[in-house]
Each structure stands twice: as C-alpha cells, then as structure tokens.
Amino acid sequence: MEAKGRTAEIMIAEARKAFWVMVGFLAVIWLLQIVNWASGYALSDDYGVRAWDPATLPNMVSSPFLHWSWEHIEANSGPLFIFGFLSAYRGVAKFLSVTGLIILVSELGAWFTSDPRGIGVGASGVVFGYFGYTLVRGIFDRHLIDIVVGVVMALSFAYQFAGLLPQEGIGWQAHLFGFLAGVVGGWLFRDRGSRNRPAPASPQQNPRSALLKELDDLGL
C-alpha cells in the first residue's frame, strides 16, 4: 500500500507540473499575441520562418509562439493545452525533450517543403506533434491507461487528421512533420523499463484486469 501511495503522489505531482507548464506556455503565446497584434503583426514578419531562407532558420525557436490572427491563436490554444498536458503528465523532463524534437522536425520539414513566398508561424505544428505522441505513447510504453487515452483522443479529435492533408492557405506541412515527429518521439523517448515488466502471471489476466491494476497502483 505504501508503494502504491508513493506512485500516486509522484503521478499527481507530475500532473500538477504539467498543468502549470501548459498554463505558462499559453500565457506566453497570448501575451506575445497582444504585442504582435498591437504592432501590426510585425513580430510574425520578423521572427517567422520563410521556406528556403537560411537567415530565418534561427526563428524556428520563436515561430511556434507567434500567430497571424486572434482566430489563429484561438484555434490552437484548446488542443495545445489538452494534448500538451496529456504529453507532459507522466514527466515534464521527457515532455521538454519531446517538444524540442517536435519543433525541430516540424519547422525543418516546413522549411524544406513550404511555399517560400509565405512566412510560417503558429503552434499548430507543436499541437499535431503532441497529438501524435499522445496517440502512440501508451503502445510504446506499454501503459494501458495511456493506450486508452490515445484511443479516446483519436476518436474525440478525429477531425484533426484532416489537418495533415494538403490545403491551400494552411501550413499543413508543419502539421504533418509535427505529427510524424510526435510518433517518432513516442518511440525514442519510450519507457525503457517497461520492457522488463513481468508477463501476466496467469491466462486469466486480461486487458481489463491489467487496466484496473494500473488504476489501483495509482490509487485511483
């Protein structure tokens, strides 16, 4: 019982960290949006990424924090918080590594494949990266709870898959490469310790009982 209690405490502490990390992320992008809007979106012009322009490559760090309109940031904020929290609640340190991979791959992918006449900004590549990571993490980590979460998210946000298809006026390239980066991140940053988990003790242990055991271990 003591071990279960410690596991639950650790999970709750990490979930709290994840919550505040995402609150902070949203606070930053909304504060920047106010400044950006007040300047006539000069920040997006100056710190966005233009395809095939080497001078804008350093802006890969800044472009996910900027947007082109209030509608743009509003569309990203809800999914960003949901998928970001679900990506971070098992460990903020791993989450930051996954985030770095997603930003790098989505921005580079868009840089190589987008129309050089436009300037790319927005958190949507990160959103799709977290979405892909949330879908596959449970499979790679062998956590039944996360598998269930991935299935629920896939069903609840099935419309997001349309954002991976070519569309005029939308940075679908960042969406696609971000999503792929999230899937790869699920494998690269998988819980290696899960490989050593013992097999079920008896044939009667089914996925439902295993899920209940995970919930019980967390004190839920």
HUPE-V257079 format. One record per run of one state. SS is the DSSP state (~ for helix, > for strand, _ for the rest). FROM is the first residue (numbers start at 1). TO is the last residue. If there is no record, write none. Layout:
SS,FROM,TO / SS,FROM,TO
This chain:
_,1,1 / ~,2,38 / _,39,41 / ~,42,47 / _,48,48 / >,49,50 / _,51,53 / ~,54,63 / _,64,69 / ~,70,88 / _,89,91 / ~,92,113 / _,114,118 / >,119,120 / _,121,123 / ~,124,141 / _,142,143 / ~,144,156 / _,157,157 / ~,158,164 / _,165,171 / ~,172,188 / _,189,191 / ~,192,196 / _,197,206 / ~,207,217 / _,218,220
